[in-house]
C-alpha cells in the first residue's frame, strides 16, 4: 500500500466493521502499516468492497424478503448491474471484459456479498463469477471465450455449473451423463441435479463423459447453450434454505452441441473441474464470514435488551462466553482462509488448506447459527429474524461444493493416512 505515513486509516475486517456496515454505526479503525503486511488486502480491496456495498444496499437488500418468498430473484437484471460495475470478472482477462486482478480481490468481493441478508443470492452470484467460468477463462479457446465468457462477465448471460447428478454429487468421478461424438458435434444424454441458476441460465459449464477410458481421464467440460432442443428443465427444486436462488433438475435428450464448444482438451474435464473447485471452495468460505459475524452481532443486541429473570440474557456467563468462543473461531477461519488465498495466488498447491478451510467454515457456521438461534428463544424459531434464515441457508456449506466427508478424505490423502493412498 502506497503511503508516506506510518499509520493509515482503513476499514478493518478484524474490527467488526462489516458486521455493522448497514446499521450506520461504523467507525474508522486505525491499523499500523506493519499489521497490513500480514493481510492479503490493500486499500484497493477495501475500495472495491465499498463500491459493491453501494450496489447491494440499493439494488439487492430492499428486495431480499420479496425474492425469498417468491423462491427466485431476477438474475439477469442483478447480474447486468454487477457486470456493468465489473464485479463478475474480477480476476478474468482484461481482453474478455475482466478486471485482470488476482484472486484475492474475488475473496474481498465474496466477503462483501456475505452482507446480503440471505445465502441464496450470494451463492448465485458466486456461481456466475467463480464457479462456472474459471476453467473457461483459463483453458477455453479465444472463440469460446468471446462467445460465452465475455457476455457472462458483462452480465448479459446467466451461467450455471452442471456437475452433480442424482447418483453422483460429491463423487464427481462417477457421473453418467455422456457426450458422444457425431461428426462435428457431440450428442448429449443424461441429467444434472441441484443446478444453481438452472431455471434462468443461458448456458451451462457441463461435465460429461466423452470417452470410455479411466474415469478421471474420460470426462470433458463443454459450454452448453441452455435453449437447445432436447434440454428439459424437469423442475425447480423446493429446498430447505437458499430460497431466493432457483435450483433445477435438468435432463438432456439427444442434445446436439458443436464439438468446438469443448473447453480445453478432451478428457481433461475432471482435472479442470478439480482446479475449478479450489476457487469455488475458497469463495464459499469467504462468503460465510460476514453472515457469521452478522448473526453474532444481532444476537448480542437482542440478548442485551431481552430480559429473563430480572436481567438481560447477555449477562449470563453461558451466553457471553459462548459468543466469545464463536467470535474467536471466526477469526481463526479468516486467518486460515487468508493464508490459503496467499498460497493460491502465488501459484502454490492450496488444495489441503482449501479443504481444511471449507471443512471448518461449514462446521463453524452451523455452530454459530445453532448457538445464536438458541439465545433468541422462541423468536429464533420464527421466519422473522435473520438468524433463522441463515440457520437454514448456511447448512448447505457442509454439503455443496464437496461434502465435509470429502474434505476430510482430501486432507487425509495429503497427510498420507487415507487407506490405499501411497
Order of alpha helices (4+ residues) and beta strands (2+ residues): beta-beta-alpha-alpha-alpha-alpha-alpha-alpha-alpha-alpha-beta-beta-beta-beta-beta-beta-beta-beta-alpha-beta-beta-alpha-alpha-alpha-alpha
